[in-house]
Amino acid sequence: MPKTGLYLLQGISPAQVAASPFDVRVIDAYDEDGTLWTRDQVTQMGGGSADPHLLLGYFSIGEAETYRDYFKTIPASALGPENPQWKGNFEVAYWTDAWRQVATTYVDNLVKAGYDGAYFDVVDEYQTAWAKSHVADPAQAMADLVKYLADHARAQNPNFKIWVNNAEELLTNDTYFNAIDGMFKENLYYTDSGQKQPSDETAHSLGLMNKMLAAGKDVIAIEYVSGSDKVADVHAQADRDGLGSYVAHLDLDGIDYEGVRPGVGAPTNPAEPASPAPADPVTGPDAPIAGTPPTPAPEDGTERGTDERPGAHHHRHDGHSGGEDPLASLDDSFVFRGSDEACGSGRGSHRSGEVDAGLDPMGLYLQHGWGGHHHGHHDAA
């Protein structure tokens, strides 16, 4: 039976996650204060073999985020263009040793904290013009990185799972396919504005993802719709196609119970947020320093910059603390184009005016209504 999924990157309450009815739970590894969840909190939310739920820690594998504590360790030579839609997020040379070290440390911390696996976002970075201009075979380079991280994690915990977001085109690469256990696919049936996706695009993605289903690997459709008719339609289509499904808030802030599948048994009164536990982050020489907390941003449905990724949409928190240049320690020739405005817990500062002009009505409403940022790019309407 297809699994149900939860995608939650801000507004995370361990008590609420623990009480939620979802089989697979993806969460950011940091709380709203930028502190790693403790091992006890990870266990509470479903991490560990004693709990049947699968708890996955989020990691953006294809872009470096200025608010993450690792950022100052990355040489300027390994950083590419800034995402023009999401200030503070930079394409990264994921094929380099510098990024492999960052990714290894990040995954090590997930293993140490007791997560059941890792969830890799921005896998589709290999489709960008910048990546193609810097490495001979960007798709194979991404596949090799995912396999390396999977092997590294499983050497410590043989049951550690690797899930990914989107990038279904890479499923044709056996190195990549054999390294992963499951995936989320966003906007398979609907765009962010609630319009039906073109049937040929849905069919194309399903054709690629059928390889996952045939191998017994889970695929969960993540849709950003509201209203009983559309929610029911999402579940009906996912059932028809053999997929799990979750209807999410566009900002991935808090658990969306409107879209819980009938019969799953959402709590009538979801647990109140737990009182903050004493800080007890995973420690050790490889443990990251707590960074500025994240905030996902609303999406405008357009492709980003020079990207050639079809329907790419990833979720990153691109917040950074105000007053300090996040690239101050890097090569002077590298110019930071982000805002100095602090954005609370989330994935970055407001987009520039020229990008705002291209937002769809839903994107404008969400961006200006609550000032958050849903990272990544959705399928265009």
N, C-alpha and C positions, 0 to 999 in steps of 0.2 A: 504494500500500500504506500502511495507517495507520502513523503514526510511533510509536515507543516513547518514553516520557518518564521523567524523573527529577525528583523534587521533594525538595530537600535544603536545610534551613535551619540545621542545626547539625552539628557533627562533620564539617566539610568539609575534606577533604584534596585539594589540587590534583592530586596524583599519582593518587589513587583516582578522582577525577572523570574525569581524562584517560583512565584505563584502562577506564572503564565503557562498556557497550555501548549506551547510549541515544542516540537521535537528538536529543531535545530535553532540555536540562538547565537546570533552574531552581535557582539558588542565591542565598543572601543575599550582598549585596555586601560584607559585613564578615566578617572572620575571628573566631575565638574571643576574640581580644584587643581586638575593637572597632576594628580597623584595616582600611581598605579593601584589598581584594586589589589587588596591583600589576598593571600592564599585562602584564608577563611571565606572571604567574600566570593572568590571564584568558585569555591566548593558550594557555597550557598546558591549561586546562580546556575549550578548544574555541572560544574567541572568535576572530572574524576570518574573513575570506573564504577563507583557505587551509585551514581545517578544515571538513569537511562537517557537523559537528555544530552545533546551534543552542544557544548559551549565552545564557540570559536572566537579567537581574538583577532581584531581587525588590524591589517597592515597594508599601507599603500606601497605596492612593490615597484611601481613605475614612475612615481614622482616623489621628490623630496619636499617636505613641508617645513617652512621656517620655524614654526612653533614647536616642532619636535626637538627634544634635547640633543639628538644626534646631528643636527644640521651643521653646526660649526665644525664638525669633524670632516666634512666633505670638502675636498679640494675644489677650487673654482673650475678647474679643468674637467671635472666630472658633472658639472651642472649645465643644463641647456636653457632654452628660453623659458621665461615665466609664462604660466598659463594666463592668457589675456583676460579670461573670464574670472579667474580665481586668484587674486593677489596672494603672494606668499607661497605659491605652489610651482615648483620648477621641474621640468623634465630632467631626468637624471640618467647618467650613463650606467645603466643597470648591468652592463656587461663588464664593468671594471671591478678590480679587487676592492677599491674604496667602498663601493656600494654593497658588494657582497659582504664585507665586514659589518656594515650597518645592519643589513638584513639578517645576518647570522645572530648578532647580538639581540635584535628585536625578537626573533623566533626563540632564542635561548630563554629570554624572559617569559615568554608565553609558556614554554615547557616547564620552567621552574615554578611558575604561579599555579600550575595545575589545570590549564586549559586542555580541552580534549583535542584541539587542533587550531590551525591558523586559517584566516580568511584573507586571501590576497585580492586587493582591489587594484585597478589601473593596470591590469595585465596587458590590456590592448595598447600600451605605450609603444609596443614594437611596430605599430602601424603608422607612427608619426613620421613626417618628413625628416625631422631632426635625427631620429634614430636611424633611419635609412641612409642618411648621409654620413653617419659616423661608424657604422659597423656593417660588415659584408652581408650577414644574414641575421637581421634583428629578431625574426621569429624564432630561429634556433637558439639565439642568445637568451631570449626570455624563457624558452623551454628548458634550457640548461640550468638557468638560475632556479627555476621552480623545482626541478629535479634535485638539484644540490641541496636546497633548503629542506625539501621533503626527506631526503636521505639523512641529512644532519639531524633533524628533529627525531626521526624514527630510530636513530642510533641510541637516543636517550629514552624514548618512549615508543616502542614498536607499534602501539595503537594510535599514535598521533595522526590526526586527519588533516588533509589539505583540501580546502575548498577555495573556489575562485569566483570572481564576478565577471559576467559577460565574456567577451573575447572567444565566442564559440568557433570562430574560424580557426583558432589554434588547436582545436580538438583533432584536426587531421594530422597533427604532429604526434607520433607515437611516444616520443620522449616525454612530452607534456601530458598527454592523455593518461599514460601509465602512472604518472606521479600524483594525479589528483583523485580525490574521492567523491567530490560533488561540486555543484555550482549553483549560483543564483543567476537568473536572467531577468534583467529589468526591462520594463516597457515592451514586453513581448506582444501583448494584445492591445494596449492603449498607450497613448502619449500622455505626458504630464497634464495637458489641458483637457484630458478626458475624451479625446477623439480616438476612434478605432485606428489601429495601425493598418497600413496597406496589407492586404492578405498575402501578397507575394513576399513581403519582407518577413511576416510571421512564418510563412511556410519555409522560407530559406533558413531561418534560424532553427526551426524545428527539425529540418532535414539534417542539419549538422549535429544537433543535440541528441538525435535518436541514437547516435553511437554511444552516448552515455547510458541511455535507458537500456539498450541492448546488453550492455556490460553490467547491468545491475547497479549503476551509479545514480545517485539522486540529482534531480534538477528541480529547483524551486523557482517559480515565476514570482517576481516582485512587481506589483502594480501600484500606481499612485492615482487611485480613483476614489470617488465617494458616491453614496447613494445606493440603495438596496439593489436596484436593477443592475447597475454596473458591477457591483460587488458579486452578485449572484452569477453574472455572465463570466467574470474572471474565473470563478471556481468551476463553473460548468466547462469552460474551454480547457482549463488545466486538467480537469478530470478526463475529458475526452482525449487529451494528449499524453496522459500518464504522468503529469507533473504535480508537484506540490505547489502551494500558492500562499502568498501573504499580501494583503492590501495594506500599504503603509502610509503614514503621514509623509508628505513630500519632504519635510525637514528631518525626518527620522528622529523626531523628538518625542519620546514617550511611546508606549505601546498602543497600537491602534486596535481596539476591540470591535470596531464597526465591521472590520473585514474578517473576523474570525469565522472559520468555516462552521456551518451548522453541525451541531452534535459534538463539537470539540470540547465545549464546556468552559467557556471563559468565565472567570469569577464574576459574580454579580457586583461585588464591591472589591475591586483590585486593591491589594495591600497598600497601605500608606507608605510613603517613602521612609526607608529605615533611617534611624539616627546615624550620623556619620560615625564609622568605626574608628578607633585609634589608628593613626597612620602606621602601617606595617607593610610597606611595599617589599616586593622581592628584592633582596639585596645581594651583593657580591660584586666582584670586579667588573662584571659585564652589565650590571643593572643600570638602566638609564636614570638620569636625574629627572625628576618630575618636571614636565613642561607646562606651558600655558594651555589651559583646557580648550577643547574643541567645540565648534559650532557648525553643523552642516548648513548649506545655503540653498535657496530656491534655484530652480533650474530654468533655463530659458528655451531649451529645445533646439539650440543651434549647435553646429559642430564647432570645435574650438580651433582657432588659428589655422595652422597648416595641417592639422590632423587629417588623416585619410581614413579614419576609423568609422565604419558604418554604424550609426546609431550608438556611439559610445556614450556611456553614462557612468561615472564613478562617483564615489562618496568620499570626500576628504574633509578633514577639519583644517582650515588654514588660518587659525588665529595666531597672532604673535603679540608679545608684550610690547606696550607702547614705550617710546623713549629710547629704545636701544635698536641700533641697526642690526638686523639679523645676519647681515653679510659682512659686518665690520671686520671679522677676522679673516676674511677671504681676500683673494687677490684684488688689488685696487682696480684692475681693468674690468672687473665684473661689476656691473651696475645694478643695484637693487631698484626695482620699479614699483615696489609695493607701497601701500599707505602706512603712515605712522599711527593710524587710529587703532586703538585696541578694540577688540570685538567681543569681549567676554569669552564665553566658552564656545568655541566654534572654529570653523574652518577658514577664517580670514576676514579681511576688510571688505567694505563695499566695493563693488565693481566700479570701474571708471565710467564717466558719463557717456563715452562713445559706445560702450557695451550696453549700457542701460537703454540706449535708444533702440536697440534691437530686441528688447525683451518682449515676449508675448504678454498678454494681459494677466495671465496667471502668475508669470514670473514677476511682473511689476508689483502686483498685489502682495505677493509673499515677501519680496525683497523690502519694499517700503513699509509694509504693514508691521513686520516684526524685526526687520533689520538683520536677519540671519543669513546664512549662506549654505546652500545645498551644493556640495562639491560635485564637480564632474559635468558631464554633458549627457542629456537625455536624447532619446530618439526625437527627431524633428517631426512636428505634426504634419 
